[in-house]
Amino acid sequence: MFNSKYSKTLTVVLIIVIVIIVGILIYLGIDVYNKYYIQQASGDKFNEFQDTYLNQVEPEPEENYIPLNNVAPDVDLNTLYQNTTTGGGAEDPTVQYEGYDVIGTIEIPATDVEYPIVADYEMSIRALNLAIVKMYPETIELNQVGNTVLAGHNYKNGTFFSNNKTLQEGDKIYITDLSGERVEYEIYNKYETGSGDSAYMNRDTNGKREISLTTCTDDTRDRLIIWAREVE
């Protein structure tokens, strides 16, 4: 009788242990798959954007310049020039990533980060699962005067902003935008704040170009914020 109860108890314990082990293996498998997929898919879009936009701004062809001595006195020269030139300036996004416009890329050498930046002002979970998301202001432009806020997940597995906590003042961040401009920023402030604090978003940058990176702390209770300013 005693041996039978002991055997049943041992069987139940073994089943529970097996279920726990299988659950852990499934969780780890999904985590590894997601990390591989994220790195592969986002890496492809990072490279596609760089190939499409970086250093693609070409000088105006000579045929687009009109000699002033051939222009009638009553013609608005500014309007004429705008209508006969083709290069420079930000273009509409042409690189798509799972239905989202890729509006730039971010590089953080200190943490081996190279990801596309997408535009999704609703900050959907799906967009955050794919790339870094521009959170503020709600425009497609990057590298603009003022504060640009970029949000990324902390998966605690090395992807996205998982390693932002290791960044230090003086570390560099590079943002490439739709005009092909690659701007260097330097970190000068890092702190934690409550999840409801948004004061860092609309802040005065004294007419300078700055960025703010935001992600969850490892315990998901608070936010880790990083400020960086353009290196001049």
Number of C-alpha atoms within 10 A of each C-alpha: 6 6 8 9 10 11 12 11 12 12 12 12 12 12 12 12 12 12 12 12 12 12 12 12 12 12 12 12 12 12 14 13 12 15 17 13 13 18 18 12 17 21 17 15 21 24 15 16 26 20 12 14 22 18 13 15 14 9 9 13 10 8 8 12 12 13 7 9 7 7 12 9 9 6 9 10 14 8 9 13 13 9 10 13 14 13 14 13 10 17 15 12 18 13 19 14 19 10 9 16 18 28 28 33 25 20 19 18 12 14 18 12 21 21 26 30 33 27 23 20 14 10 13 10 9 10 21 18 15 23 30 27 26 26 22 18 17 13 13 21 18 25 24 14 14 19 26 25 23 21 22 24 20 22 18 14 13 14 22 28 23 20 18 24 19 8 15 15 13 12 15 20 21 19 20 24 27 26 22 22 20 19 18 17 23 20 21 14 14 17 10 15 15 12 14 8 10 10 7 15 19 13 12 11 13 10 10 14 19 24 27 21 22 23 24 25 22 15 9 11 10 16 20 21 21 24 21 24 22 18 13 8
